[in-house]
Amino acid sequence: MSKQKLSSVLGTTGLSRRRFVQGLAAGGAALSMPSVLNTAWAKEKQLATTATGMAPVLRGTDFHLVIDETMVNYTGKPCVATTINGSIPAPILRWREGDTITIRVTNKMKVSTSIHWHGIILPYQMDGVPGVSFNGIPAGETFTYQFKVEQSGTYWYHSHTGFQEQTGMYGAIIVDPAKGDRHRVDRDYVVQLSDWTDEDPMDVFAKLKKMSDYYNFSQPTVSDFFSDVSDKGLDSALSKRRMWNEMRMNPTDLADISAYTYTFLMNGTNPASNWTGLFKPGEKIRLRFVDSGTQSFFDVRIPGLKMTVIHVDGQDIEPVTVDEFRFGPGETYDVIVEPKDQPYTIFAQAMDRTGFARGTLAPKAGMQAEVPALDKIEWLTMRDMMGNMAGDNSMQGMAGMAGMGHNMSANAPKNAVHVRHASTEYGPSVDMRVNMPRTNLDDPGVGLRNNGRRVLTYDDIRSIDKTPDPRDGGRDIELHLTGNMERYTWSLDGLEFGKSTPVRFRHNERLRVILHNDTMMTHPMHMHGMWSDQTDENGNFMARRHTISVQPAQRVTFLVTADALGSWAWHCHLLYHMDAGMFRQIVVA
């Protein structure tokens, strides 16, 4: 690849370019050969090497999974990974709806571990959350999970202990329908996206606690200011910069962790190694996308190829043909593509536009297609900060925001949702409050608006099968997603998990749940054990979900049937946010 071509691929972010070149020079080579240095290092540490690139498929009803530490090398630096059966990703588990599954998990590490079956409806004792549903799997011991599979679709599994998920402990699940699949395809691939850091995740977390924008090098620049002057005039540009400074917030802080430390992976391979799925011209291919990112939203497209989205979070949806979709950690999206006799790049750029994962669909091994340049980083808008308070260019609304939660109802539009904030939101753990959130679901999010491509939105996602519980919510439960960026604390209603009490559901009641985002970041919220029946602004059922991403200054609503007795976890699936406190326990009794 020429320097000129490489520059077009990587865009203009120097740090991103440097890390990618490191991957080309070292990581790709290290992965593609049995390096003497890698082998010696592994022997010194008494570790096996990690298999990457294509997870093995395990089928049946009886499984044995072994968790251990093994060595991996993505950037030229050997590191210790946490793996299941020695591979990243872990083996793909292929089940059948209606079967009873037995999974023996042996922990060969010196620390405790766990496995959570994300999106799978099962008894709470089998859910795999230490301290909530079981005690974890101690070092040297085996735990047996057993449950009947009552659903079908694409799901995944991962550790729910510490930062083990960040260090490689995740895999995909495919549950085949008992009555046959609605969609007949010629080929079926899992495309599992993730993020890897050579750093100890505890060190990453410590850096964020000390300086929340430690990994954000996309700060507003002098050239940005003069661009604003050219577009909007000097007064408006000065007002815009002044207000951001007074709020002590960064309009480009879309992700806490960037490609400065992250290498983005597709099926366990870095961009240089280029995971490839083969096909024959004329075939219909199903791609099962799984976002296993610890902290990363991905925007996925296949240039030159339309994607028909058929399946979201394990549920068949009314097919929607798009050029691109965004999904967050925990979400799964299945698409069907029909490639011609040529290679195509599967391009998954991080939401903060600092890096990407990529792979190839090709009729022959070794073929590659052009890799697009990263899109330009876009700033958060006033609507992202204030919801329905004002339009994207409102300096008046921005001045109100500088007061951090002052009542701004005087300027509210007629259709604004007025809200109340819990008294616990007025404390050191909360640095902003949105008084008039937006409720629209037709927004693809910052960086995807009006980009010239057909982008999927939540408003497009409609389950084919209707909810089995037609009842409306008997009572409302409202939680606000809160945080303080300077302190790097994340919470619900201003209370970190350790300061909170459980949310209590009455067995078999139907509830209306409201999530209100008072932060400037998007949070993928995952409720364990029960389906979340997302509704539109008028309360009409849209789709069954297990993970719902809530954009900045947005308010979403879903219905829940509390049909699962026991103790369950409910949290943001950005792992560092969860660890910092955006977590609650649900008790159904």
C-alpha positions, 0 to 999 in steps of 0.5 A: 500500500502506497503512502498516499493510499495509506494517508487517504485510508487513515484520514488526518488524525496523526495518532490514529495513523501512527497506531495503524502503521504500527499495526501494519509493521508489527501487529500484522506480521506478528499474527501471521507467523509463528514468531520465535520471540513470541514463542519464547515470551510465551514460554517464559510466562508459561502461557499458550498463544491465542488463536485469532481470526476465525472462532471455532463453531461448537454445536450440540447441547453439551459444551466444555469451556476453559477460561485461561490466560494466553498470549496475544500480539496485535501491535508488536507488543506481546500481551496477556489475554483472557480467553475461552478455549484459547481463542479470540473471539471465543468459540461460536456456540450454535444451539437449537431453540427448545433444547436444554443446554449444559455448559461446564466452565472451568476456570484455570486462572488464579482469579475468579471469573464468570460468563454472562449469556447476553440476551438469553432468557434463563433462570437468574441463577444461570445469568452469570453476574457475580454478586447479583445472580451467583458468586462467580467461578473461583480459581481452579473450579468448574461451574455448570450452567444449564437452562432450556433455550426458549428463543432463537437468533443472534446473541453473544456471551462474555465475562461479567467479572472485572475487565476480563471482557476488555482483555478478550473474553467474548464470543457469539451465540447462534440459536437456530429456530425450531421451525426453521429460519424465515431467511434462506441464505447460501452462506452465514458469517459472524462478524464480531467487532471489539476493541483491544488495548495493550494497556492494563485496563485498570491503568486505562480506568485510572487515567480516565479518573484523573483526566476524563479526556486523556485519550481524546486528541480531537480537541477544538482547534484554532482552525476550527474557530476560524472556520466558525468565524467564516461560517457564522461570524465572529460574534457567534464563533466567540459565543460558541467557544465561550459557552463550551469553555464555561460548561467545561465540556468538550464537543468532540468527546464522543468516546472516552477511549480512542485509537490512541490506545485501542486497536479495533478488531473484526473477528479477532483480527486487526485492520492490517490482518484483514479478516476475509469471508469468501463467497461465490458470485450470486450467493445470498450471505447473512452477516451476523454483526455483534458489537463486543466493544468494551467502550466502542460504538461502530458505524458499519457499511460495505461500500458498493453493497446495500445491506438489508437489516433483517434481525436486531437483538435476536428478533426478526424485524421488517427488512430495511435496506440501508447503506450504514448502521450504528450499533453499540456494545451489547447490540446485535444486527443481522444483515443480508447482502448479495455481492457481485463477482468482486471484493468488498470492504466491511468497514466499521469505523469508531463513532469518534472517527479515530480508527476502524475495524475492517475485513473483506468479502471476496470471491477468492482468498487474497483479494481486497477492495479499497478501504475508505477514509475515516469520516470527518469528526463532527461536534455535538450539536446544541440539540445533543446537549439540550434536547428540545430546548433549542435548534442546533445553532442556538447560542441562547440555549447554550447560555442556559446550559452554562448554568448546568441544569437551570430551569429553561422552560421559558424557551421550550417548544410546545411539544417539549417533555417537561421533566423533574430531576431527583434530588440526588441529581443535585450533587457532585456526581452530576455535571449537567441535567437536561430539562427538555429532552428529545423523544424522536427515534429517527435520528441516526446520531452525531456523525451520521446525519445528512452524510449522503448515505441511507442510515438506519435509525431506531425508528426503522426497527420494527419486530415482525412478531408482536409482543406476547403481552399487549398490556400497557404499563401499570406503573412508570419507573423513570431513571436518569442516566447521569455523570460527571465528566471531570470526575469520571463518575457515572450513575443513575439518578446521580447515585453510583451503584454502591450508593443505590438500592435495588429497583423492585418489580412485582412478579408478572406486572407490566411496567413502563420504563423511561430512560432519560439521558442527562449526559452528552454521551450515548449509553447502551443500556442492558436489562438482564433477564427480561425483554425490553419492548421499545415503544414510539413517542405515542406508546405504540410497540416497535421492537423487542430489545435487550440493549437500547442505546440512549443518545445525548439529551434523549428520552426513550420508553419501553415496556417490561413484563416482570416474568423473571423471578430473582435478582438481575443486573441493569447497566450501561454496557460501556464497561468503564461506565458500568464499573464507574457506577452506572449499574442497578440491581433489579429484584423481581418478587 
